[in-house]
Amino acid sequence: MLKKRNLDYLAYMFEIMLLLQFVLLIAIIVGLVMARYAHQRISKLQGELEQLQLQVALQNVERHNQESDLAVEKTQSPNPTSATPTLELYQPKSEPQSKSAPSWEAGQIKFKQWLEHLSSNSLLWLGGFVLALGGVFLAKYAVEAGLISAHARVALGFAFGIALLVGAEYLVRYPKRFNIQTNQVSAALASAGVITCFAMIVVSTHYYQFISSTPALILTVIVTSLATFMALRFGPIVAFIGVIGSYAIPALFWELQPNTLQLTLFVVFISASAVYISEKVSSEWLWRLCFAGNFAWLLITMLISSTSFEIYVLLTFSLLSLYLFTLVPVLGWRLLQQNTVAMSLKVLLMPRKEQAGLICSLAPLIAFYTLYGFQAELITCSLIYAAFLCAASVRHSAFDTWPMLALAITIITLVLHVPTSDVSDMLFMYTGAHQFTQFCAIAFLIFSAMMHRRYPNRPAFSLLFASATPLLFATSYILTSTEASQLLYSLWSVELAILAIVGVFITKRYQEPHILVSGWLLANANLCLIFTMLLEAGTLTVALTVQLLALAFWSRRFNFSAPDWLIKVMVAVVIIRLTLAPWLPEYQSETILGIHWTLIIYPFCFALLYATSAQLKRSSIEPWLSGSRLHLIALFVTTETSYFLVGDYPSVLTLTFKESALLAMNWLALSFIYLYRLRVSTENIKVVYQYFACVLIGGSALLHVHLFTTLNPLFTNQFLGDYFLVNWLIPLWVIPGAILAIGWWFKLIPTQLSVYALAASGAFIALGINALIRHYFHGGSIGIVLGIKELELYTYSAVWLLLSVVAIVWSQKQVNQLAHHIGFGILFIVIFKAFVIDMSQLTGLYRALSFLGLGLCLVAIGWLFQRLKHDDNSMNKGMSKLT
């Protein structure tokens, strides 16, 4: 057995030696090729350098001769004042590179530079790779072979890794002794040493159990930290290895079951080291690597957190991550950088890596409460986070949007907290979520007022001043139950009125228009909220529209130009609420003064938007306001027709035949109104009109497919009304066909789709005419189960024959080739139907008379066609003679 074991061992060692020899042979061949290429490049560069030196020398001689000639001319000139002014010596300038040079040349140059760098350093890195491979094989040998003791094998592995690190440091300090021209040699040795030490730690811990998990964890932290900081001497590639190893440590030693605090401290330490090194070596990809590792462990920490202590640890982890990846790049490690100059909204919302750090720091905390629901610790966490965000905005204007984000976090907390409040106590408004609402409203008001006094030129705090109080109070009031909200209304009304007065009193002493406007907007919003809470839910939209009018009025009053984006956002919110409200269940039975709410709210909001447009008189906003008014008209027509004809507002999930027909017709009409506005509007709003038109056309098409397949009155028992020309067939097929025809006639439809629109129009009109004829003969229904009467069959032919004659005559008068083809097409169909269907059941005298009548009709039509054609030719000849 011993002999067999030795033979296996010798065979194994022979395979290892062969592998190493093959790797070394490849390295030697690659090195020779690269050396030959590098030698050629160096020779070429030396020749170019000699030519360049010769050109410089010739230029210096020429410049010296010219200066000597000018000096002689100056000394020989009798009248210096009348002499020719001294000209500036000509200096040859290099031809500027063409801006239109193809970009592939720059890419080719970069590729050549990369190739040269690779060829000059490839042998070094290949050697480092071979050394690292040797360290790995040494670790494998330590596991499998048994020539020496396991302790000695592990010690030799550590010694080899340490020797590589020491050698790398020695070569950095004394490069001239070995004629080393680059630090890539030391970086390759250091990388190989780090990998070897890391592999030996894993072997000694997981295979031999020589080292327990805790000391092994400490050793791994030391090795990876050393590798990270060695990047300052050997380059970022060593730090890359160290960062990967550092973030892998918790996963390798997960059997220790680290708690969230230990995991947080370790990951934050590694992240801080990596961020520091990435700044020192100016490596963007190293920063991104530590960014990904840090927030991956933050997500894992969120998933394993459950207790209140772990929630605070998660909060700490999130704040420290925000500090490292957002505040440090802007404010520095000691947070000493400062900027108070206001930035535009475009700059504030510009995608930057700091914003990625903010989002990734905040998202796990929000996800935790979304998954696990409200907990008492959420109040403290939200307050701490909001304070942190507001404090950052004080330091630098790049964070001016953060107070609004803090307000959003507070509102999310309220949304989770209010449903858990106990409203059985008579003093519930002074406890729990309602106490939190009052505290946060006052805190935001005080903070924004202080920022007004300290930085009056930064309008972001004015937005917080005007919006925080009404948003917080409105959120808590809406989420409170109906019984409790009646008790809450009196207190909320008094507090809102007091805060409105305080807001106006604080801002009236300032000269800045945006601060003055913010005070009046706060007062107006609070008053609107008071009346909204007193009235029904539909009046909230009216309050928002009044707020928009107030913004326009106070902007004009104080000569302050409100941002276009703010007005657009408010208009969008109003329109979205008015569009979605009829579909919501709570609005189905709402009335105002005993009248259904759409009959009052829509016209009132239309008047407010018109007044807003009159106050602003701004060309950049007018397309939005005019489009919103047009949309309100369409909504009013849609909802009122549905309410008066059906008796209620449409419901998405339970659409009846009548509701579907009305919605499909209204949406199609509204889409063509948008297409018309698209033609006459400016470039800024065209995309909005085009998008809404496409959405409405798509919705109408889906409804028509539903009507044609599921609710088709030809296949279902649908009662369409008693009157001949006033029934549900008109909005179902006739009016949509007419709308498509009008859109085609006025060229509102894109050219590539006009043919399809015309075909759809013809199909709708044909269905409508046939359905109306059938409706007349069957008294309110058109189902095919009712059969076809004989007179009905002839009526189809007579009506379509008359329509074809009208089309032919009109086409001849108007010289319209399309109508000409349509008329004759209908005529041929009618003739075919008459021969195949209508006269197939006739016999004897009736068949003869029918054929005679049809023939006379065709002869009369042919004579009329020729007569019209002859009249047109005579008129044309007369006009030509006059000419």
Secondary structure, DSSP 8 states (H G I E B T S, - for coil): -HHHHHHHHHHHHHHHHHHHHHHHHHHHHHHHHHHHHHHHHHHHHHHHHHHHHHHHHHHHHHHHHHHHHHHHHHHH-S-TTTS---------------TTS-HHHHHHHHHHHHHHHHHHHHHHHHHHHHHHHHHHHHHHHHHH--SS-HHHHHHHHHHHHHHHHHHHHHHHH--GGGT---THHHHHHHHHHHHHHHHHHHHHHHTS--S-HHHHHHHHHHHHHHHHHTHHHH-HHHHHHHHHHHHHHHHHTGGG---HHHHHHHHHHHHHHHHHHHHHHT-HHHHHHHHHHHHHHHHHHHHH--SHHHHHHHHHHHHHHHIIIIIHHHHTTTT---B-S---HHHHTS--HHHHHHHHHHHHHHHHHHHH---THHHHHHHHHHHHHHHHHHHBGGGTTHHHHHHHHHHHHHHHHGGG---SSTTGGGSHHHHHHHHHHHHHHHHHHHHHHH-TT-THHHHHHHHHHHHHHHHHHHHS-HHHHHHHHHHHHHHHHHHHHHHHHHHTT---HHHHHHHHHHHHHHHHHHHHHHS-TTHHHHHHHHHHHHHHHHHHHTT----HHHHHHHHHHHHHHHHHGGGSGGGTT-EETTEETHHHHHHHHHHHHHHHHHHH--TTTHHHHHHHHHHHHHHHHHHHHHHHHHSS---STT--HHHHHHHHHHHHHHHHHHHHHHHHS-HHHHHHHHHHHHHHHHHHHHHHHHHHHTS-TTTS-----SSSSSSTHIIIIIHHHHHHHHHHHTT-S-HHHHHHHHHHHHHHHHHHHHHHHHHHHHTS---GGG---HHHHHHHHHHHHHHHHHHHHHHHHHT-HHHHHHHHHHHHHHHHHIIIIITTT--HHHHHHHHHHHHHHHHHHHHHHHHHHHHHHHHHHHHHHH-
